[in-house]
C-alpha cells in the first residue's frame, strides 16, 4: 500500500477510535495462511469493550473438517483431539456475528484475521459485515515508531502488557485489547489537544474581530 494511502487509512482509524465507544477486539487461529488455499479457522477469541471496559468475551474452538498439521499444533498447542467434537464454522460464525453486532472491529493485523479469513467465511454463511475496522498493527507502527518490532508479542512486551500462552485466540485477543486501550488513550489525547488548539484559535480570531480599529 502506498504511503499516502496508508496514512489516510491510519487517520480514518484514529477518527473511528475517537467517535466510537463499543469495540470487539478479536483474534483467530488458522490451519494455513489463506482460505483460498484451504486454510480453515480453528479458533476464535474476542472481547467486547464498552466505554473502555471489557463487558463480554467470546471463545470457541472450531472443527476444521480436516486434520491439522503438526506445525500448527506446535505453534498453537491446539490438537486434532481438541477439535474433533467442536462445531464447524457454519454453526459458529452466525453466533459470533451476533456477538459483534454493530461494534467497531479491532484486530492486530486486521488484513489477515478480518479481511482475509473472517470475511471469507462469513460470506459462506450468507453474512456480509459492514462494521468499521481498526488495525492495532498499523496504529502501533504509527504511534510507537521506535519499537524494535510490532508483532503482537513484541509490542506487548515493550509496553509492559502481559501476553501468556500466545497463539491461543482468547489470550491474544485480551492482550490486543490492552494494546488497543493504550492506543486509544493516545489518540484521544491528541484529539483533545487538537480540539483545544482549534478553540483557542477561534477565540483569538473572535477577539481580533471585536477589537476597534
C-alpha positions in Angstrom: 0.0 0.0 0.0 1.3 3.4 -0.9 2.5 5.6 2.0 -0.2 8.2 1.3 -3.0 5.7 1.2 -1.6 4.1 4.3 -1.6 7.4 6.2 -5.1 8.1 5.0 -6.2 4.7 6.4 -4.5 5.4 9.7 -6.1 8.8 10.0 -9.5 7.3 9.3 -8.9 4.7 12.0 -8.0 7.4 14.5 -11.3 9.1 13.8 -13.2 5.9 14.4 -11.4 5.4 17.7 -12.5 8.8 18.9 -16.1 8.6 17.7 -16.9 5.0 18.7 -17.3 3.7 22.2 -18.1 0.0 21.5 -15.4 -2.3 20.1 -14.9 -6.0 19.6 -11.2 -7.0 19.7 -10.7 -10.3 18.1 -8.1 -12.9 17.1 -8.2 -16.2 15.2 -6.0 -19.2 14.8 -6.0 -21.0 11.4 -4.6 -24.1 9.7 -2.9 -22.0 7.0 -2.2 -18.6 5.5 -5.1 -18.3 3.0 -8.6 -19.7 2.8 -8.2 -19.8 -1.0 -5.5 -22.4 -0.4 -7.6 -24.4 2.0 -6.8 -22.5 5.2 -9.5 -23.0 7.9 -10.3 -21.2 11.1 -9.7 -23.4 14.2 -10.3 -20.9 17.0 -11.9 -17.5 17.6 -11.3 -15.4 20.6 -12.8 -11.9 21.2 -13.5 -9.4 23.9 -16.2 -6.7 23.8 -15.2 -3.3 25.2 -17.8 -0.6 26.0 -16.7 2.7 27.4 -13.1 1.3 27.9 -14.3 -1.6 30.0 -14.4 -5.3 29.0 -18.0 -6.3 29.3 -18.1 -9.7 27.5 -16.0 -12.4 25.9 -16.3 -15.0 23.1 -14.1 -18.1 22.8 -14.7 -21.0 20.6 -12.7 -23.9 19.1 -13.9 -24.9 15.6 -13.6 -28.2 13.9 -12.0 -27.5 10.5 -13.3 -30.7 8.8 -9.7 -31.8 8.2 -6.7 -32.9 10.1 -4.4 -30.1 11.1 -0.6 -30.3 10.5 2.0 -30.8 13.3 3.4 -27.3 12.6 0.1 -25.7 13.5 -0.2 -27.9 16.6 3.3 -26.9 17.6 2.5 -23.2 17.2 -0.9 -23.1 18.8 -1.0 -26.1 21.1 -4.3 -27.0 19.5 -4.6 -30.7 18.7 -6.8 -32.7 16.4 -8.3 -34.3 19.5 -9.2 -30.9 21.0 -11.2 -30.1 17.8 -12.8 -33.4 17.0 -16.1 -32.7 18.8 -16.3 -29.0 18.2 -18.8 -27.2 15.9 -17.9 -26.3 12.4 -17.7 -22.7 11.2 -21.2 -22.7 9.8 -22.5 -23.2 13.3 -20.1 -20.8 15.0 -20.0 -17.7 12.7 -23.7 -16.7 12.9 -23.3 -16.7 16.8 -20.0 -14.8 16.5 -21.6 -12.2 14.2 -24.4 -11.7 16.7 -21.7 -11.2 19.4 -20.0 -8.5 17.3 -23.3 -6.6 16.5 -22.6 -3.0 15.4 -19.4 -2.7 17.3 -16.2 -1.5 15.7 -13.9 -4.5 15.0 -10.3 -4.4 16.2 -7.5 -6.8 15.3 -3.7 -6.9 15.3 -3.2 -7.3 11.5 -6.9 -7.0 10.5 -5.9 -7.7 6.9 -5.3 -11.3 7.9 -7.9 -12.1 10.7 -10.8 -10.0 9.4 -10.3 -9.3 5.7 -8.7 -12.5 4.6 -10.3 -15.1 6.8 -13.4 -13.9 8.7 -15.0 -12.0 5.8 -14.4 -15.0 3.5 -16.0 -17.5 5.9 -18.8 -15.1 6.9 -19.7 -14.9 3.2 -20.0 -18.7 3.1 -22.9 -18.5 5.6 -24.5 -15.5 3.9 -23.2 -12.8 6.2 -21.8 -9.6 4.8 -20.5 -7.5 7.7 -20.2 -3.7 7.3 -18.5 -2.9 10.6 -15.8 -0.3 10.8 -12.4 -1.9 11.4 -9.3 -0.7 13.4 -5.9 -2.3 12.9 -3.7 -2.1 16.0 -0.7 -3.2 14.0 -0.8 -0.2 11.7 -1.6 2.1 14.6 1.3 0.8 16.7 3.7 1.4 13.9 2.4 5.0 13.7 2.4 5.7 17.4 5.4 3.7 18.6 7.9 4.1 15.7 10.9 3.3 17.8 9.7 -0.1 18.9 12.0 -2.9 17.8 9.1 -5.0 16.5 5.4 -4.6 16.1 4.5 -8.2 16.3 1.9 -8.7 19.0 4.2 -10.5 21.5 7.0 -8.0 20.9 5.0 -4.7 21.2 3.1 -6.0 24.2 6.5 -6.8 25.9 7.8 -3.3 25.1 4.6 -1.7 26.6 4.6 -4.0 29.7 1.4 -5.8 28.6 1.3 -9.4 29.7 0.6 -12.0 27.0 0.6 -15.5 28.3 0.1 -18.6 26.2 0.5 -16.7 22.9 -1.2 -18.1 19.7 -4.3 -19.0 21.5 -7.1 -16.8 20.2 -8.6 -15.6 23.5 -5.3 -14.8 25.1 -4.1 -12.9 22.0 -7.4 -11.0 21.9 -7.2 -10.0 25.6 -3.6 -8.8 25.0 -4.7 -6.9 21.9 -7.5 -5.3 23.8 -5.0 -3.9 26.3 -2.8 -2.7 23.5 -5.8 -1.1 21.9 -6.8 0.8 25.0 -3.3 2.2 25.2 -3.5 3.3 21.6 -7.0 4.8 22.1 -5.8 6.7 25.1 -3.0 8.4 22.9 -5.5 9.1 20.1 -8.0 10.7 22.5 -5.2 12.8 24.0 -4.1 14.0 20.5 -7.7 14.7 19.6 -8.4 16.7 22.7 -5.3 18.7 22.3 -6.2 19.5 18.7 -9.7 20.5 19.7 -8.3 22.8 22.4 -6.0 24.4 19.9 -8.8 25.0 17.5 -10.9 26.5 20.3 -8.1 28.9 21.3 -7.6 29.9 17.6 -11.3 30.5 17.3 -11.4 32.6 20.4 -8.4 34.6 19.4 -9.9 35.3 16.0 -13.2 36.4 17.6 -11.3 38.8 19.9 -9.4 40.3 17.0 -12.7 40.8 15.1 -14.2 42.6 18.1 -11.2 45.0 18.7 -11.8 48.5 17.4 -9.7 49.8 14.6 
